[in-house]
Amino acid sequence: MSSPTASASSNIMLPQFFFVSSVPLRVTSFSARLPSASAKRRHAHRTARASMSAHKSDAAIKLPRRTFLSTTALAALQLSATPANAERVLTPPAWRQVDLDSSETIYDMDFSPVDPAHGFLVGSRGTVAETFDQGQTWEPRSFARLDADEELNYRFEVVTFRGKEGWVIGKPSLLLHTTDSGKSWERVPLSPKLPGEPVAITALGPQKAEMTTNAGAVYVTENGGRNWKAQVRETIDATLNRTISSGVTGASYFTGSIIQVLRDAYGAYLAISSRGNFFLTWKPGQEFWIPHARDSSRRIQSMGFVSNDVNEGVWMATRGGGLAFTDKQPDLESTDLLKFNKVDIRSGGYGILDVAFRPGTSEAWAAVGGGTLYYSQDGGRTWRRDDKTGKVGTNIYRIKFFDKDNGFALGANGVVLRFDASGSV
């Protein structure tokens, strides 16, 4: 077996199976951390401000009778002149900031399907928090078997649940597994034969999950991580070397490492080059990743699936605030240039970090550099800046919708925004 750090000229074939160590797995649990004194002071201050605001709003505003009547008549006239089918607009605000006692970057969040009110979020410097009220409030958690200094060294990047089973991926390489909705966790040893480091994992069912590495390895376990079966025949490096050697037009651009790997709800993947000069795709049944050149002169900033389904299309954001979408049912098996249809989002040159679609609606949201959100009411064809939410003072890196009424925007400095369905279209 070749080392994952082999030279670029070597073809790295993935092991079809690998097994973890027979050493008993270490069981860990969560212990609650009480809110800090500073958090309590902030809570008391917010409570006092809210009380003052409520007291002021209760005070009656008296208007002269003539002014009141003329204002009322004008409002009635305006309402009668509004067409019945006029476009509905956002009512402020669509997003509300969650009180999270953290200043770290929040990377991911997921909820248990068997208890939609119960979920976890993870982030940098060992950040883990748990909610039991659909994300309205969060309690800090820690892994009992990781001491405080060791836990701070970990960056937890992925959390995923299916039923009562959940998985967490961290850096340095760490894989955790729970079968009781997060009450206790076991550390799953990773084989030294694993090509690359784990960067994504999706819970698929009892004892079953699909894991991906930054080398493009895709493995499935059906026994809680004791052994894994390869789904792809070779690493991305090997695929790129073979493609370059084949003489395919434009293949010389297919160089560089992978910085992001994304999976849709049905198992299709996107992998984005660190240089932003190309991307790769893979779906179940294919033996190899397929590289694709970008159709823009600007480098790729981020990508994703429309409505979390490759059949609905793929979106691409390019440096300088460009945004484009493929048509539905894109042909990702072809090596021909994939066409992206550009849209005008007018982000002022700020890069687009993520795009998410609200299930069951034609509404879409985009996280733009500088901490601004944009929204679309027609599936991404036209966009407006969300001035009601305003700038949050830090970058929003990810937007996730779990259903029509539950969504979150995750960012740096402990910023988490919770979607308020009453403030949307």
C-alpha positions, 0 to 999 in steps of 0.5 A: 500500500502506498503512503498517502503522502506519496509523490504526485507521480504515483497512482494510489489505489484505495484499499477495498477494506480496512479494519480498525484496531482490536483495542477496546474503544474508549467510551466518553460522555458529556459533562455540562459546563456551567455558564461563566460569570461574564455570561450571567452578567450579559444575560442580566444586562439583556434582561434589564434592557428588554424590560426597559424597552417593554416599559417604553413601548407600553406608554400610550402615544397620544395624537390629536384627533384630526391627525389620527383620523387623517392618518387612518384614512390615508392608511385605508386608502393605501391598503385598498390600492394594494393589488391582491396578488402583490409580492409579499416581502420580508418582515423584520427580522428573518434571522435572530442571533442565538445567545451562545457563550462562545467566541469560537468559529461554529462549523456544523450543527445537526438534529436527531430525527427521532427528536427534532428538538434535540441537537448538537453544534461543534466548532473550533477549540473543542467547542461542543454544545447541546440543545433540547429546544430546537436551538433556541438555547444551548448548553456547553458540553465537553468530552469527559475523557479529553482533558481541558488542554487536550480538548482545546487542541481539537477543531470539531468540524462535522456532526451528523445524526440518523436516529439515535446514532451520531458521528463527530469528526475533528482535527487532528484526526478524530472520529467519535460515535454515539448510539444513544443520542449523544449521552455517551460517545466512543472514540473510533480508531482510524486505520493508518492505511486510510488515505488522507484525513477524514473531512466529512461523514454522514450517518446513514442508519444503525451502525452505518455511515459514509466517510470521506477524506481529503484524498477523495477516499469514500468508505462505508461502514455497516458495523459502527466503524469497526471496518470500512469498505471503499466506494472509489478505486483511487485517490483524487491525486491518482485520478488527476495524474491519469487525466493529465497523462491522457492529454485531455484538453485543459487537463493541465489545470487539474493540479492542487489539493482539495479544500472542501468536499460536499455531499448531497442528500442522495450520495453525490459529491463535489470536491473543490480545488484549493486553487479554485481552478477546477472541481470534481464530482462523484456519485455512487456507482462510479469508479473514479472522480471526474474532474471539471474545469471552471467556465469562468475566468475567476477562481472558484470561491465555493460551491454546493447543491441546489436544494441539497440535490444534484438533480436540482442543479449545482451552484458556483460562487467565484471570487469577487462576488460572482454567482451562477447555477447549472440547469437541472439534471446537469451532466456531470459524467461528461468531461465537456465544460459544464455551463453555469448561468450567471445571476446578478447578486450585486454583493459589492465585490464581497465573496459568497461563502454559502448558499442554502435553499429553504425546503418547500419554498422558492426562497434561497439565502446567501452568506456574503463576506463581511457578515451580510445575508442576501435572499432570493424569492424566485429560486436564486434568479434575483437577489436582495440584501437582507437589510433587516438582519443587517451585518452581524460583525463577522463572516457567516460561513454556513447556512443549514435548513433542516425543514421549512421552519428551522434553519441556522446560519453559522459563523465566526466569533460564536455567531449563530443565527436562528431562522424565524419563519414568521419573519420570512415570505 
